């Protein structure tokens, strides 16, 4: 496995632990987590716990990720191969923390071996700049207006250094959809906010773009959550956003893709698509419009069918739309001696899922991950399941439907066990008798 793949898988697992917040129907993106790729997970986790006030929430160093939290703000650490490798005057992302006593906090940090490399004064107070074990530079601030007592440092905001404030305002404001709070704060920065909370400020203080080796070198950034990663990536690409992954990586309940702002700063876009209660699988869900049309195509199968496998055995299958057209039930009467099996298809928000109730006594859930524009082929890929403590336990893992006409289609499943995927025989289905009507009132005869 490449270092990039390992990093993305770790991030996805950590997001699954943190939980999803954006829901289907919400077309905005939201800052979900702070992100750090670091060279040593144990050392970095200890650093942020001991010196910055984070609390360990999920420790999975063996799997390549750690989830920390600071007063409700999640920080996901993943492992990188090399430390931060950018010039001192290059664009970067830094985290700003606040304390009620800068002298006390900075003295404790120095005594603990933290490398403090600078100090200064901004429009809201004084600060020191420190470096973490992977080379990330952050600020610890004491705010002039702060009156509250802070037993430990807290996340204040995130600073994003850029080379062109106009381009930055357009990217973060128009492309990512964030609101500018004010342009009279204290030049040359523009604070942004989202849903009433200040998340980051743009600072026009760098002279050259960042040049991160995404997936290899350490980086600091933000994790943006979306309700539909496929649609959001399409929209962002149309606006000129450069994605560092051609397609989202899929691990368990999360789909994630890295992207760069116009100045080389790295962030990640992710979609939380499930609770990950079963063994993690994956695939990116197709766009909602395509999923809905595919579901209608399955409704049109309503009726009786005969299936003939490439091994020669035959089965009788029935498709039936039910529950006011909200699900389609496939009943296989003869696929296994003296047993019936059922597969249920339904929409889940923007996704089309199937649940297969198998004679193997488990219930894998599969997600529609591929669909031809003309709906001539549909591919469902394993997502999770019940009675599956491990994905290595034998189960039906993938299925491909190919439609020749309203009267004929084929299906072919895979069986997955102990890390191996095996394609089973293809089954050719011929319609015997269509239902007169579907339960949602539409006719059953083809599309």
GITA-V472454 format. One record per run of one state. SS is the DSSP state (helix for helix, strand for strand, loop for the rest). FROM is the first residue (numbers start at 1). TO is the last residue. If there is no record, write none. Layout:
SS,FROM,TO / SS,FROM,TO
This chain:
loop,1,2 / helix,3,18 / loop,19,28 / strand,29,38 / loop,39,40 / helix,41,52 / loop,53,54 / strand,55,60 / helix,61,63 / loop,64,64 / strand,65,70 / loop,71,72 / strand,73,79 / loop,80,81 / strand,82,82 / loop,83,89 / strand,90,90 / loop,91,92 / strand,93,98 / loop,99,101 / helix,102,111 / loop,112,114 / strand,115,121 / loop,122,124 / strand,125,131 / loop,132,136 / strand,137,143 / loop,144,153 / strand,154,162 / loop,163,164 / helix,165,175 / loop,176,178 / strand,179,182 / loop,183,188 / strand,189,194 / loop,195,196 / strand,197,204 / loop,205,207 / strand,208,208 / loop,209,216 / strand,217,217 / loop,218,218 / strand,219,226 / loop,227,228 / helix,229,238 / loop,239,241 / strand,242,243 / loop,244,248 / strand,249,251 / loop,252,253 / strand,254,260 / loop,261,265 / strand,266,272 / loop,273,287 / helix,288,299 / loop,300,302 / strand,303,309 / loop,310,313 / strand,314,322 / loop,323,326 / strand,327,336 / loop,337,338 / strand,339,348 / loop,349,350 / strand,351,357 / loop,358,362 / strand,363,371 / loop,372,376 / strand,377,386 / loop,387,394 / strand,395,405 / loop,406,407 / strand,408,417 / loop,418,419 / strand,420,423 / loop,424,426 / strand,427,434 / loop,435,447
